Amino acid sequence: CCSEFGQWPQVDNVTCGQCTALVLTEQYGGRCDRYCESFGHECVGAAEEVNEDCNVKYSARCDQVISGTSDMLCSCRLPGAADTCSSLLPAPAPQPSPPQPSTTAPPADCCSEFG
């Protein structure tokens, strides 16, 4: 599937699942494809993390530059490894739902004094 994380260069102290890590990307131009290729792997996923963790803020293509950050989540696998080998990136973090308007009506005697 992929090499052990100890063989991955520039890991930013966070690993996620089997073949995804938070990596320092400056020398790779902010691209996961270049990062994975640097140690003989191929990219199968790229994303910006929420806060130095495995939570995905947004996903990107492997050849897409993720700018404005010093690190990103890259999923890499050995060439020829089965598609099912590599862990996919975690799903994007759920966004909070907007508050729902109240559907309860006031009690019948609530406003009779204003009547």
Stockholm file with secondary structure:
# STOCKHOLM 1.0

chainA/1-115         CCSEFGQWPQVDNVTCGQCTALVLTEQYGGRCDRYCESFGHECVGAAEEVNEDCNVKYSARCDQVISGTSDMLCSCRLPGAADTCSSLLPAPAPQPSPPQPSTTAPPADCCSEFG
#=GR chainA/1-115 SS CCCCGGGSTTEEEEEETTTEEEEECGGGTTCHHHHHHTTTCEEEEEEEESSSSSCEEEEECTTSCCCSCSEEEEEEECTTCCTTTSCCCCCBCCCCCCCCCCCCCCCTTTTGGGC
#=GC SS_cons         CCCCGGGSTTEEEEEETTTEEEEECGGGTTCHHHHHHTTTCEEEEEEEESSSSSCEEEEECTTSCCCSCSEEEEEEECTTCCTTTSCCCCCBCCCCCCCCCCCCCCCTTTTGGGC
//
